[in-house]
Amino acid sequence: MKKILSSIMVVIALSFSGYALAGAGHSHGVSEPVSKDQATQKAAGVIKQLVNSEQIASTWANVPSGAVEQRSTSAGKLWVVQFANPDAVEEGKANVFVFVDEFGNPIGANHSGEL
């Protein structure tokens, strides 16, 4: 379980490493908070990345999002998007929770829903 969670976090971190090398022509102004729908779309993208990198089974590729809630944390507000897979093999891994910050940046994903 720890290996899977570590792998998920590495994939997410690496997917944003190219942004550190961005050139001119972009804004460093204040970002607008994302809506519930936008956070859900970002979370679905994370699920696709995890499937493509084979960190979760391919049965997750077409699983629709379920519950979406916004939580207040010490790091600010986070959107938590739940995906439930009825075809999951392992009982404790039938849900994946994706965490997206209030500006649309994926923070992490796990099976527990705890950040």
N, C-alpha and C positions, 0 to 999 in steps of 0.2 A: 504494500500500500504506500509506504513512504517512498519507494522507488518510483512509483507511478506519479505521485504528487510532485516529486522533485523533477521528474521528466516534464510534466505539464508546465511547471514554473519556468524551466529552461526554455521550452519552446516559446512561451509567451515573451520572455525576456529577449530572446534572439529575434523574434519577429519585429521588435521595435528598435533593434540596434542600428538599423539604417537611418533612422530619424536623427540620430546624433550627428550624422555627416551631411545633413541637409545644407544646401547652398542658399544663395540669395533668392529673393522673391517670395518670401513667406513672412507671415506676421508673428510677432511675439506679443501681441496684444492680449487682452483678457478674453478668454474663451467663454462661450455661452454654455450653460448646463444643457445636457441632452434630455430629450423627452423619454418617456417609458418605451415608446416604439423604437426610437433610435438606439436605446440601450439594448433592447431585444435583438435588433439587427446586428449590433456589434457582438453580442454573445453568440448568436448563430454563426458568425464568422469564426469565432474561437472554436466552436464545436467542429466546424469544417477543417480547421487547421489541425486539430487533434486527431481527426479521422485520417487526414492526408498523411500525417506523420506516424500513423499507426500506433498512437498512444492510447486510443480507445478503439473499440471494435467498429467495423464498417456499418453495423446495424444502427449506429447513432447518426448516420449521415442524413436521414430524412425524418428525424424525431422533431416534432414541433415543440416550441417553447411552452412552458406551463405557467406556473405562478411567477409573477414579477413583483418584487417589493423593493422599496428604498429603505436602507438602514442608515442610521447615524452612527459613525464610529469616531474614534479619536483622530483619525486621519481625514475626516470629512464624511460627506454622504456617499454611499455606494448603492448601486443598483445590484440586486441579486436576482438572477434569472435561472429558473429551474427547468431542466429538461428531464423527462421521465421516459425510460425505454422499457416497454413491456417485454422485449425480447432479450433483455440482459441475462447473461448466463449466471453471474454471481449475484446472490440475493442482496448483499450490501452495496452493490454497485449499479442499482437500477436507476439511480438519479445522478445527474451531474449538475452542479451549481456553478455558474459563471459569475464572477464579480467584475463590475464595470464601474469606474469612478464617475462622478457627476458630470465630467466633461467628455465621457465616451471612451476613456482609455481602459482596456482590459487589465485587471489587476491579478487575477488568478482564477483557478477552477479546481474543484474537488468534488468528492462524493458525499461529504459530510454536511456541507452548507455552512460550516464554521470557518471564519477567516482567521 
